[in-house]
Amino acid sequence: MNKIIIDGFKRINKSQARKLFENEKQFFIVPRKVSPLNSWGLGMEVIINNWSVGESFQNFVNSYEYYNCNNELGTYSAFYVKSE
């Protein structure tokens, strides 16, 4: 995977995002063709709280992709973290 940094957001792969999810760390999920800093609010800042405790990472990603990903925006998710 190429090293992609967009306005202070570094793209990470799915396994890195899974580790962040399991360790209850913050990351961003967006459709693949969308910038994490878009004006349409299509991305989502993932913060683990009471409603997501016990939910598996794959179930979370599948739910997000079902409602937010399509041919125009990208058929799968991209994951980002804030870079220093």
C-alpha positions in Angstrom: 0.0 0.0 0.0 1.3 3.4 -0.9 2.0 5.9 1.9 -0.9 8.4 1.7 -1.2 11.5 3.8 -4.0 14.0 3.3 -4.1 17.2 5.3 -2.7 15.6 8.5 -4.5 12.3 8.1 -2.4 9.2 7.4 -4.0 6.2 5.7 -3.7 2.9 7.4 -4.6 -0.6 6.4 -7.5 -2.7 7.7 -5.4 -4.8 10.1 -4.0 -1.6 11.7 -7.5 -0.3 12.1 -8.6 -3.6 13.6 -5.9 -3.3 16.3 -7.0 0.3 17.0 -10.6 -0.9 17.3 -9.7 -3.7 19.7 -7.5 -1.3 21.8 -10.3 1.3 21.8 -8.3 3.9 20.0 -9.6 6.6 17.7 -9.5 6.3 13.9 -11.5 7.5 10.9 -13.4 5.4 8.3 -14.5 6.7 4.9 -15.4 5.3 1.5 -12.3 4.6 -0.5 -12.6 7.5 -3.0 -13.6 10.1 -0.4 -11.1 12.4 1.4 -11.3 12.2 5.3 -11.8 16.0 5.2 -14.9 16.2 3.0 -17.6 18.7 3.3 -20.4 16.2 2.9 -19.9 14.4 6.2 -19.5 11.0 4.7 -16.6 9.9 6.9 -17.0 8.8 10.5 -14.7 9.3 13.5 -14.7 6.0 15.3 -14.6 6.4 19.1 -15.3 3.2 21.0 -18.1 3.8 23.6 -20.8 1.8 25.3 -22.9 1.2 22.1 -20.0 -0.5 20.3 -18.6 -2.6 23.2 -18.8 -6.2 22.2 -19.3 -5.6 18.5 -16.8 -7.2 16.3 -14.6 -5.1 14.0 -15.8 -7.0 10.9 -19.4 -6.5 11.8 -18.8 -2.8 12.3 -17.0 -2.4 8.9 -19.7 -4.5 7.1 -22.5 -2.3 8.5 -20.6 0.9 7.5 -19.9 -0.3 4.0 -23.5 -1.5 3.4 -24.9 2.0 4.1 -22.1 4.3 2.9 -20.1 2.6 0.1 -21.2 2.4 -3.6 -19.7 2.6 -7.1 -19.4 6.4 -7.0 -17.8 6.8 -3.6 -15.9 3.5 -3.5 -17.0 0.0 -2.9 -14.9 -0.5 0.3 -13.7 1.5 3.2 -10.4 3.3 3.8 -9.1 4.0 7.3 -7.1 7.0 8.5 -5.5 8.3 11.7 -4.4 11.8 12.6 -0.6 12.1 11.9 1.6 14.1 14.1 
